Amino acid sequence: MATQTVGTADRYVGETKRQLRDGFGVYKYPNSFFTYEGEWVKGKKHGHGKLLMKDGTYYEGEFFHGEIDGHGFRKFANGNTYSGQFSKGEMNGHGVMTCPDGSRYEGEFDHNQREGHGVLSDTDGGVYEGSFHKNKRHGPGSQTYSGGERYEGDFVRDIRQGHGELRYPDGTIYEGQWRSDMFNGEGTMIHASGMVYEGMWINGKPEVEATKIVVIGEQSIDVTQGTAFSVQVELRDDEDKVVSENGREIQVSAAVRYYAPTQGTTLFDLVEDMEETPFSTPFGYEVVSYPLTDMDQLPPDYDVKPSPKPSYLIAEQTIHEAGSDAASDVGHDGTSSQHRSRSPSEAPLPEETPLPPPPNTCRSEAGGLFFKDLFLPGAPPMYRPFILMDEMDKEKGGKGGKKSRNPSAIKAAESATSTQNLEVKLESKLSTLGKHNEGKFARPGDYVIMVHDVTTPPFLGRSLQPAFITVKVAPPKHKGGGAAPGKKKSSHKHP
């Protein structure tokens, strides 16, 4: 029978064969929600066609014996679109789904859900590639985040769980167990700073975490001028237990007590813009930085001899300044310094001794560090804390009183000093004595040694509490007792 075009209750317009829709035709369903236009075979949608819905959504693609089956394109009411394989009216097989917000999934589908291997691109730039189950990341996969982090490992119901590795843009790497999207279980973190933590993690944090630096031994040590000392520290938690951390960067530095001029005086106004900002200590007073070095940094003109009783936190090595009668009882020619006189032809010491560089930072090993043979050199040129204290002491001494480093005495002396005379003397001191340092040894007095966590960037965003100890420098003793010949014993307690 020849093919003809007919209308059936205004619902079908198209070709028929043997009273059946066959060929191309348009059919409006009785419920008026669906309309199909496309190919027919023996009364069924078969071949290429387009099924339109009244809400504006549609499917266009292959039909097989009345069912959506094969490759097609589907537009959903929420704006999502899908292009890929269909089976019995559902998304099945490989396909690509895009969303109005810009997210995109390409991979396997099963019964309208992401299932199997696929790639999901988020709106913020994140990309996941791996296994899916029931629309969620599940099984092995890799996730790249918008911030640059990359995770490769196991997922369970859309969260990281199992074993995985996370790499940060700064170079930090964590590899180990995960649970509830956090580090949980055995794991190792190699931090960008160089620090390494290996052990148990609980909810994203180490099971045992160091919180402070602790100095081992005495908290106040006595050394002789020109003598080295050592400092041993441990990294401990809040329960004062040693935490076996490796690679945390620790720095040791020195400071001297700061005596502030009385506010409102000319001395205060004169130095206000010149002084570095003092910082507090646990000893109840403020300090300013002072040079610190170690044996490895000292220039060749320092004579190093071992201390008779070496141990940590006490003097370990004695540094003898070459040609100085204040540093050794015995000269380089083997004669006693008490009987050895300087010949007129001997050259004087240079006006300025270059300061050696500070000690290198150290990395922790199993939660411990040892700073060996630290040394306090002479003050640098223009070291104002000493210059100012000297001037205040001189003014006090000029009034007939005894020199004192007592803060109240200094303030009283300053108040009693002629403003004009003090200005002249201070300016003269800064322009003359301030140009040179005080030699190779720190002057006798009290100093503060500080041990700081300088791990950069800070491990897990937090630095350890620093440690502080005091070092009391005394003048060297010579044969017969007392201070060095030709030198008066200082009565000052603080530099």
C-alpha positions in Angstrom: 0.0 0.0 0.0 1.3 3.5 -0.8 2.4 5.8 2.0 0.0 8.6 2.8 -0.3 11.6 5.1 -3.4 11.7 7.3 -4.7 13.4 10.4 -6.0 11.4 13.3 -8.3 13.4 15.7 -5.9 16.2 15.1 -3.3 14.3 17.2 -1.1 12.8 14.4 0.0 14.4 11.2 2.3 12.3 9.1 3.0 9.2 7.0 1.3 5.9 7.6 1.5 2.4 6.2 -1.2 -0.2 6.7 -3.1 2.1 9.0 0.0 2.6 11.2 2.2 5.6 11.7 5.2 4.9 9.6 7.7 7.4 8.2 7.9 11.0 9.4 5.1 12.4 11.5 4.1 14.7 14.3 2.1 13.3 17.2 0.4 15.2 20.1 -0.3 13.0 23.1 -3.7 13.1 24.7 -2.5 14.7 27.9 -1.1 17.6 25.6 2.1 17.7 27.6 4.2 15.7 25.1 4.6 16.2 21.4 6.7 14.0 19.2 8.0 14.8 15.8 10.2 12.4 14.0 10.4 9.0 12.4 8.0 6.1 12.9 8.0 2.4 12.2 5.0 0.2 12.5 3.2 2.7 14.8 6.2 3.3 17.1 8.7 6.0 17.5 11.8 4.6 15.8 14.8 6.3 14.4 15.6 10.0 14.8 13.1 12.2 16.6 12.4 15.0 19.0 10.2 14.7 22.1 9.0 18.1 23.3 7.5 18.8 26.7 5.1 21.6 27.5 7.5 23.1 30.1 10.1 23.8 27.4 12.3 20.8 28.0 12.9 18.3 25.3 14.8 15.3 24.1 16.3 15.0 20.6 18.0 11.9 19.4 17.6 8.2 18.7 14.5 6.1 19.4 14.2 2.4 19.3 10.8 0.6 19.3 9.1 3.5 21.0 11.8 4.1 23.7 14.4 6.8 24.0 17.5 4.6 23.3 20.9 5.4 21.8 22.6 8.7 21.4 20.7 11.9 22.2 20.5 15.3 23.7 18.3 16.2 26.7 17.5 19.6 28.1 16.1 19.6 31.7 13.8 22.1 33.4 16.6 23.3 35.7 18.7 24.3 32.8 21.0 21.3 32.8 21.8 19.7 29.5 22.9 16.2 28.7 24.5 14.8 25.6 25.3 11.1 25.4 24.0 7.6 25.6 20.4 6.7 26.7 18.8 3.4 27.4 15.1 2.9 28.0 14.5 6.6 28.5 17.4 7.1 31.0 20.9 8.4 30.8 23.0 5.3 30.5 26.6 5.0 29.3 29.0 7.8 28.4 27.7 11.3 28.4 28.4 15.0 29.1 26.2 17.0 31.5 26.6 20.8 31.8 24.9 23.1 34.3 23.9 26.7 34.2 26.4 27.6 36.9 29.3 26.4 34.7 29.9 23.0 36.3 30.4 20.1 33.9 30.6 16.3 34.2 31.9 13.9 31.5 31.9 10.2 32.1 29.7 7.2 32.8 26.1 7.3 33.8 23.7 4.5 35.0 20.0 5.0 35.6 20.3 8.8 35.4 23.2 9.0 37.9 26.9 9.5 37.7 28.3 6.0 38.0 31.8 4.7 37.1 34.7 6.8 35.9 34.2 10.4 35.2 35.5 14.0 35.3 33.6 16.6 37.3 34.6 20.3 36.9 33.3 22.7 39.6 32.3 26.3 39.2 35.2 27.5 41.3 37.7 25.8 39.1 38.1 22.5 41.0 38.3 19.3 39.0 37.7 15.7 40.2 38.7 12.7 38.1 38.0 9.2 39.3 35.3 6.8 40.4 31.6 7.8 41.1 28.8 5.9 42.7 25.2 7.1 42.9 26.2 10.6 41.8 29.0 11.0 44.4 32.7 10.7 44.4 33.3 7.2 45.6 36.4 5.0 45.3 39.9 6.0 44.0 40.2 9.5 42.4 42.0 12.7 42.3 40.7 16.2 43.2 42.3 19.4 42.2 41.0 22.4 44.2 40.6 26.0 43.2 43.3 27.0 45.6 45.9 24.8 43.9 45.8 21.8 46.3 45.6 18.4 44.8 44.4 15.2 46.5 44.9 11.7 45.2 43.4 8.8 47.0 40.2 7.3 48.3 36.7 8.8 48.6 33.7 7.5 50.4 30.3 9.1 49.6 31.9 12.4 48.4 34.4 12.8 51.3 38.1 11.9 51.5 38.3 8.7 53.5 40.9 5.9 53.4 44.4 6.4 52.2 45.4 9.5 50.2 48.0 12.1 49.5 47.4 15.9 49.6 49.8 18.3 47.9 49.6 22.1 48.7 50.8 24.9 46.4 53.6 25.8 48.8 55.1 22.3 48.6 53.6 20.8 51.7 52.7 17.1 51.3 50.6 14.9 53.5 50.3 11.2 52.9 48.4 8.8 55.1 45.0 7.9 56.4 41.9 10.0 56.1 38.5 10.0 57.8 35.6 12.4 57.6 37.6 14.6 55.1 40.4 15.2 57.6 43.8 13.7 58.5 43.0 10.8 60.7 45.2 7.8 61.6 48.8 7.2 60.6 50.3 9.8 58.3 53.3 11.8 57.4 53.5 15.6 56.6 56.5 17.1 54.9 55.9 20.8 55.5 57.0 23.5 53.1 59.2 24.9 55.8 61.2 21.6 55.9 59.6 20.3 59.0 58.5 16.6 59.0 55.9 15.1 61.3 55.3 11.4 61.2 52.7 9.7 63.5 49.1 9.7 64.5 46.7 12.4 63.4 43.3 13.1 65.0 40.8 15.3 63.2 43.4 17.1 61.1 46.0 17.7 63.9 48.9 15.7 65.2 48.0 13.5 68.1 50.9 15.1 70.0 51.8 18.6 69.1 54.6 20.8 70.4 53.5 24.1 71.8 56.6 25.6 73.4 60.4 25.7 73.5 62.0 24.7 76.7 65.7 25.3 77.7 67.2 22.3 79.5 69.2 23.0 82.7 69.7 26.3 84.6 67.7 29.3 83.5 70.5 31.7 84.4 74.1 30.9 83.6 77.3 32.6 84.6 80.1 33.1 82.1 83.4 35.0 82.2 83.9 37.8 79.7 85.3 36.3 76.5 83.8 32.9 77.2 81.5 30.8 75.1 78.4 28.9 76.4 75.9 26.5 74.9 72.2 26.1 75.0 70.2 22.9 74.8 66.4 23.0 74.1 63.5 20.7 73.6 60.2 21.0 71.9 57.4 20.1 74.4 53.6 20.0 74.5 51.3 21.6 77.1 51.9 18.6 79.4 55.7 19.3 79.3 56.4 16.1 77.3 59.0 16.1 74.5 57.4 15.9 71.0 59.6 14.1 68.5 59.4 16.7 65.7 62.0 16.9 63.0 62.9 19.9 60.9 61.4 22.7 62.9 63.6 25.8 62.4 64.8 27.4 65.6 66.7 30.6 66.1 68.8 31.8 69.0 69.4 35.5 69.6 70.5 37.9 72.4 69.2 41.1 74.0 70.1 43.5 76.7 67.8 45.2 79.2 66.3 48.5 78.1 66.1 51.5 80.4 63.7 54.0 79.0 64.3 57.7 79.6 61.6 59.5 81.5 58.9 60.7 79.1 58.8 64.5 78.6 62.5 65.0 79.2 64.9 66.3 76.5 66.8 63.0 76.7 63.6 61.2 75.9 62.8 63.5 73.0 66.3 63.2 71.6 66.4 59.5 71.4 62.7 58.7 70.8 63.2 58.6 67.0 66.5 56.7 67.2 65.7 53.8 69.4 64.6 50.4 68.1 61.3 49.2 69.6 61.9 47.2 72.8 60.1 44.0 73.5 58.9 42.3 76.6 60.4 39.3 78.4 59.0 36.9 81.1 61.5 38.6 83.6 59.3 41.7 84.0 61.4 44.1 81.9 61.9 45.0 78.3 64.9 44.4 76.2 66.5 45.5 72.9 68.5 43.3 70.5 72.2 42.6 71.2 74.7 40.8 68.9 75.2 37.1 69.3 77.5 34.7 67.3 79.2 31.4 67.7 82.6 29.8 67.3 82.0 28.9 63.7 81.4 32.5 62.8 84.4 34.1 64.6 87.3 35.6 62.5 90.8 34.2 62.7 92.1 36.9 65.2 90.2 35.2 68.0 92.2 32.6 70.0 89.9 29.8 71.1 90.9 27.5 73.9 88.7 24.8 75.5 87.2 25.4 78.9 88.5 23.0 81.7 85.0 21.9 82.6 82.8 21.8 79.4 79.1 21.0 79.7 76.0 22.5 78.4 74.6 25.7 79.9 78.0 26.6 81.5 81.1 28.1 79.9 82.6 25.6 77.4 85.3 27.5 75.6 87.3 30.6 76.5 88.0 33.1 73.7 91.2 35.0 74.2 91.6 38.2 72.3 95.1 38.2 70.7 97.4 40.8 72.3 94.9 41.8 75.0 96.0 41.7 78.6 92.4 41.5 79.7 91.8 38.2 78.0 94.6 35.9 79.1 97.0 35.5 81.9 99.6 34.2 79.5 100.8 36.0 76.4 101.5 34.3 73.0 105.2 34.4 73.9 104.6 32.3 77.0 105.2 35.1 79.5 102.7 36.1 82.1 100.5 39.0 81.1 100.9 40.5 84.5 104.7 41.0 83.8 104.4 41.5 80.1 104.3 45.1 78.9 103.3 46.4 75.5 106.3 47.8 73.6 105.9 51.3 72.0 106.3 49.7 68.6 103.3 47.5 69.0 100.4 48.6 66.9 97.2 49.6 68.8 94.0 47.7 68.3 91.9 49.0 65.4 89.2 51.5 66.3 86.4 49.3 65.0 86.3 45.5 65.2 83.9 44.0 62.6 81.0 42.1 64.2 80.9 38.4 63.3 77.6 37.2 61.8 74.8 35.7 64.0 74.5 31.9 64.6 72.8 29.9 61.9 69.3 28.6 62.6 69.1 25.0 63.6 66.6 22.3 62.7 65.1 20.1 65.4 65.8 16.4 65.5 63.5 14.1 67.5 62.3 17.2 69.3 65.7 18.5 70.4 68.4 21.0 69.4 71.8 22.0 70.7 73.3 25.5 70.1 77.0 25.0 70.8 79.7 27.6 71.6 77.6 30.7 71.6 79.5 34.0 72.2 78.5 37.6 73.1 80.8 39.9 71.2 81.4 43.6 71.9 78.6 46.1 71.2 78.5 47.4 67.6 79.1 51.0 66.7 76.3 53.4 67.6 74.9 51.0 70.1 72.7 53.6 71.7 71.5 51.6 74.8 75.0 51.5 76.1 75.8 55.1 75.1 72.7 56.4 76.8 73.2 54.4 80.0 76.8 55.6 80.2 75.8 59.2 79.9 73.1 58.9 82.5 75.6 57.2 84.8 78.1 59.9 84.3 75.5 62.6 85.1 74.6 60.7 88.2 78.3 60.3 89.1 78.9 64.0 88.6 76.5 64.8 91.3 78.6 62.9 93.8 76.5 59.8 93.8 77.6 56.3 93.2 77.0 54.9 89.7 74.0 52.6 89.5 72.0 50.8 86.8 69.0 50.8 89.1 66.1 52.1 86.9 64.8 54.4 89.7 68.2 55.8 90.2 68.7 56.4 86.5 65.4 58.2 86.3 66.2 60.3 89.3 69.6 61.2 87.9 68.1 62.2 84.6 65.5 64.4 86.3 68.3 66.2 88.2 70.6 66.6 85.1 70.9 69.9 83.3 69.0 69.5 80.0 71.4 71.6 78.1 74.5 69.8 79.4 72.9 66.4 78.7 72.1 67.4 75.1 75.6 68.5 74.4 77.2 65.4 76.0 74.8 63.0 74.3 75.3 64.5 70.9 79.1 64.4 71.5 78.9 60.8 72.6 76.9 59.8 69.5 79.2 61.5 67.1 82.5 60.2 68.7 82.3 57.1 70.9 79.3 55.9 69.0 81.4 55.5 65.8 83.4 52.6 67.3 82.4 49.4 69.1 83.8 48.3 72.5 86.2 45.6 71.3 85.6 41.9 70.9 84.0 41.0 74.2 80.6 42.0 75.6 81.0 44.3 78.7 80.2 42.6 82.0 76.5 42.6 83.0 73.2 40.8 82.4 72.0 39.6 79.0 69.0 37.7 77.8 69.2 34.8 75.4 66.0 34.1 73.4 65.1 31.0 71.5 62.4 31.4 68.9 60.5 29.2 66.4 61.2 30.8 63.0 59.7 28.0 60.9 58.4 29.6 57.7 55.7 29.3 56.9 54.6 28.3 60.5 53.8 24.6 60.9 50.0 24.3 60.7 49.7 28.1 61.0 51.2 28.3 64.6 54.6 29.0 66.0 55.9 27.7 69.3 56.2 29.8 72.4 59.7 31.1 72.7 62.1 30.4 75.6 64.2 32.9 77.6 67.2 32.6 79.8 69.7 35.0 81.3 73.4 35.1 81.0 75.5 37.0 83.5 78.9 38.1 82.1 81.6 38.7 84.7 85.1 40.2 84.1 87.9 37.7 83.9 89.9 36.8 87.0 93.7 36.9 87.0 96.3 35.5 89.2 96.0 36.7 92.7 92.3 37.2 92.3 90.3 40.3 91.3 89.9 41.9 88.0 92.5 42.2 85.2 95.5 44.4 86.0 95.1 48.0 85.2 91.3 47.7 85.1 88.9 48.6 87.8 86.3 46.1 88.8 83.0 47.3 87.6 80.2 47.8 90.2 77.5 47.7 87.5 75.2 44.8 87.6 73.6 45.4 84.2 75.2 46.5 80.9 
